[in-house]
């Protein structure tokens, strides 16, 4: 059994953000890379995440319109209020 066959697709997908962010340990990195080199199922997911990360990095230098910033902040507050558990 080759090294790339030793790591199943679900484990590769679970580690893709760490891999894309370059925060994965070296031995796992090699196994993920070997898997991505041959796996037609996992590579598109990796390619999407890599493209998404590049988009976010480029967009992070742009100004966020104040109205959008306020709507995002208000939505976060609403969600946090829903998650709060009443004290007994």
C-alpha positions in Angstrom: 0.0 0.0 0.0 1.4 3.4 -1.0 1.7 6.3 1.5 -1.1 8.2 -0.2 -3.5 5.3 0.2 -2.9 5.3 4.0 -4.8 8.6 4.5 -8.6 8.5 3.7 -10.4 11.3 1.9 -12.4 12.3 4.9 -9.1 12.9 6.9 -7.6 14.9 4.0 -10.7 17.1 3.7 -10.7 17.6 7.5 -7.0 18.9 7.3 -7.3 21.0 4.2 -7.6 24.4 6.0 -4.6 23.6 8.1 -2.8 22.6 4.9 -3.8 25.7 2.9 -2.9 27.9 5.9 0.5 26.2 6.2 -0.3 25.2 9.8 -0.1 21.4 9.4 2.7 19.3 10.8 5.3 18.1 8.3 4.6 14.4 8.3 0.9 15.0 7.8 1.7 17.6 5.1 3.5 15.1 3.0 0.7 12.6 3.3 -1.9 15.2 2.3 0.2 16.3 -0.6 0.7 12.7 -1.9 -3.1 12.1 -1.6 -4.0 15.4 -3.4 -1.6 14.5 -6.2 -3.7 11.4 -7.1 -7.2 12.0 -5.7 -9.7 13.5 -8.2 -12.3 13.8 -5.4 -10.2 15.8 -2.9 -8.1 18.0 -5.3 -11.1 20.2 -6.4 -11.9 20.9 -2.7 -8.3 21.9 -2.1 -8.2 24.0 -5.2 -11.4 25.8 -4.1 -10.1 26.5 -0.6 -6.8 27.8 -2.0 -8.6 30.1 -4.4 -11.0 31.3 -1.6 -8.0 32.1 0.7 -6.3 34.1 -2.1 -9.6 36.0 -2.7 -9.9 36.8 1.1 -6.3 37.9 1.2 -6.8 40.3 -1.7 -10.1 41.6 -0.4 -8.8 42.2 3.1 -6.9 45.2 1.8 -10.2 46.9 0.6 -12.3 49.1 2.8 -15.5 47.7 4.1 -18.6 49.9 3.6 -19.8 51.2 7.0 -23.4 49.9 6.4 -22.1 46.4 5.7 -19.9 46.5 8.8 -22.9 47.5 10.9 -25.1 44.8 9.5 -22.5 42.1 10.1 -22.0 43.4 13.7 -25.8 43.5 14.4 -26.2 39.9 13.0 -23.4 38.6 15.2 -25.0 40.2 18.3 -28.4 38.7 17.4 -26.9 35.3 17.0 -25.1 35.6 20.3 -28.3 36.5 22.0 -30.0 33.4 20.6 -27.1 31.2 21.9 -27.2 32.6 25.5 -28.5 30.2 28.0 -30.7 31.8 30.6 -29.2 31.6 34.1 -31.2 29.4 36.5 
